């Protein structure tokens, strides 16, 4: 929605996406052509109102409130981003990636080999295809809120509006979004399930394009993993859950424990490639994403999406004899709702009570067993005289 300055009074109902934001931020999101100086003047003179009452630029808005915007508005000089002209093939490619659409998001299954964003010598990317979802001048351009490496496939969430983009970005930054990846790795980790805790930093001399483990100056990085199935000692299928969000984290962590992701020559070198019919492409796939939807506060509304494997990954799974049905790609962290402090204390007391009860039972059992064994050794029942 990008209304033009008008010669009439306009009224807008605050959407769920904009719940809790400041009035001046609402204008920046929804009427960017109106400058802050104009908004401040309107507020001083009582021309901008919320539910009929005077409002200040710093006031917070709530879902359902009605905002009165007076006629006109001095333009800021900022021009809206022009829509990119896409071919029919581009539009078809973008639409083919869609696996779920909601009021606030478009969820894609990104294929391997397609970059998320543009960069040096990268002209074809997901961000460049998002204009395929803009129907008219009134429709906001969808926005990226997280990234996948170029050669990583799977779930990629796109926000429909600036408000939902801010909300989803906050969830990713706050680590409340739960992501589960599937990977094929070389060899089999000795510990079948665990957490890799290894700080990461940019590797000197690589121009920031490669990361490495740096115990002294690296940023904290944690990855939880679980081995689902193995093909002898040749390879293993693992679930990975990043507990932090560092660049190339999963790839560096698996290589650091001696089990690089199959096809990841950047971090595993030649050891990352298997012989036979196994593809040389990267075998890392964002399988599942679970994230709370904007406006779902207190209702438990969550977006839970699973992405199918790309062809090369599915073929390798079959060649190695792995059964995809052995995993539902459920996050390895407990998905139960967060308990209140009082509930946590009650649970702790209950656990301690049960533990003491079990221990008493064990002590009684040990005492009875010891007494019985002692009587048997002596060869006479307790309390009986010769």
Rosetta blueprint (number, residue, H / E / L):
1 X L
2 X L
3 X L
4 X L
5 X L
6 X L
7 X L
8 X L
9 X L
10 X E
11 X E
12 X E
13 X E
14 X L
15 X L
16 X H
17 X H
18 X H
19 X L
20 X L
21 X L
22 X E
23 X H
24 X H
25 X H
26 X H
27 X H
28 X H
29 X H
30 X H
31 X L
32 X L
33 X L
34 X E
35 X L
36 X H
37 X H
38 X H
39 X H
40 X H
41 X H
42 X H
43 X H
44 X H
45 X L
46 X L
47 X L
48 X L
49 X E
50 X E
51 X L
52 X L
53 X E
54 X E
55 X L
56 X L
57 X L
58 X L
59 X L
60 X E
61 X L
62 X L
63 X L
64 X L
65 X L
66 X E
67 X E
68 X E
69 X E
70 X L
71 X L
72 X L
73 X L
74 X L
75 X E
76 X L
77 X L
78 X L
79 X L
80 X L
81 X L
82 X L
83 X L
84 X L
85 X L
86 X L
87 X L
88 X H
89 X H
90 X H
91 X H
92 X H
93 X H
94 X H
95 X H
96 X H
97 X L
98 X E
99 X E
100 X E
101 X E
102 X L
103 X L
104 X L
105 X E
106 X E
107 X E
108 X E
109 X E
110 X E
111 X L
112 X L
113 X L
114 X L
115 X E
116 X L
117 X L
118 X L
119 X E
120 X L
121 X L
122 X E
123 X L
124 X L
125 X E
126 X L
127 X H
128 X H
129 X H
130 X H
131 X H
132 X H
133 X H
134 X L
135 X L
136 X L
137 X L
138 X L
139 X L
140 X L
141 X L
142 X L
143 X E
144 X E
145 X L
146 X L
147 X L
148 X L
149 X L
150 X L
151 X L
152 X L
153 X E
154 X E
155 X E
156 X E
157 X E
158 X E
159 X E
160 X L
161 X L
162 X H
163 X H
164 X H
165 X H
166 X H
167 X H
168 X H
169 X H
170 X H
171 X H
172 X H
173 X H
174 X L
175 X L
176 X L
177 X L
178 X E
179 X E
180 X E
181 X E
182 X E
183 X E
184 X E
185 X E
186 X E
187 X L
188 X L
189 X L
190 X L
191 X L
192 X L
193 X E
194 X E
195 X E
196 X E
197 X E
198 X L
199 X L
200 X E
201 X E
202 X E
203 X L
204 X L
205 X L
206 X L
207 X L
208 X L
209 X L
210 X L
211 X E
212 X E
213 X E
214 X L
215 X L
216 X L
217 X L
218 X L
219 X E
220 X L
221 X L
222 X E
223 X E
224 X E
225 X E
226 X E
227 X E
228 X E
229 X E
230 X E
231 X E
232 X L
233 X L
234 X L
235 X E
236 X E
237 X E
238 X E
239 X E
240 X E
241 X E
242 X E
243 X L
244 X L
245 X L
246 X L
247 X L
248 X L
249 X H
250 X H
251 X H
252 X H
253 X H
254 X H
255 X H
256 X H
257 X L
258 X L
259 X L
260 X L
261 X E
262 X L
263 X L
264 X L
265 X H
266 X H
267 X H
268 X H
269 X H
270 X H
271 X H
272 X H
273 X L
274 X L
275 X L
276 X L
277 X L
278 X L
279 X L
280 X L
281 X L
282 X L
283 X L
284 X E
285 X E
286 X E
287 X E
288 X E
289 X E
290 X E
291 X E
292 X E
293 X L
294 X L
295 X L
296 X L
297 X L
298 X L
299 X L
300 X L
301 X L
302 X E
303 X E
304 X E
305 X E
306 X E
307 X L
308 X L
309 X L
310 X L
311 X H
312 X H
313 X H
314 X H
315 X H
316 X H
317 X H
318 X H
319 X H
320 X L
321 X L
322 X L
323 X L
324 X H
325 X H
326 X H
327 X L
328 X L
329 X L
330 X L
331 X L
332 X L
333 X L
334 X L
335 X L
336 X L
337 X L
338 X L
339 X L
340 X L
341 X H
342 X H
343 X H
344 X H
345 X H
346 X H
347 X H
348 X H
349 X H
350 X H
351 X H
352 X H
353 X H
354 X H
355 X H
356 X H
357 X H
358 X H
359 X H
360 X H
361 X H
362 X H
363 X H
364 X H
365 X H
366 X H
367 X H
368 X H
369 X H
370 X H
371 X H
372 X H
373 X H
374 X H
375 X H
376 X H
377 X H
378 X H
379 X L
380 X L
381 X L
382 X L
383 X L
384 X L
385 X L
386 X L
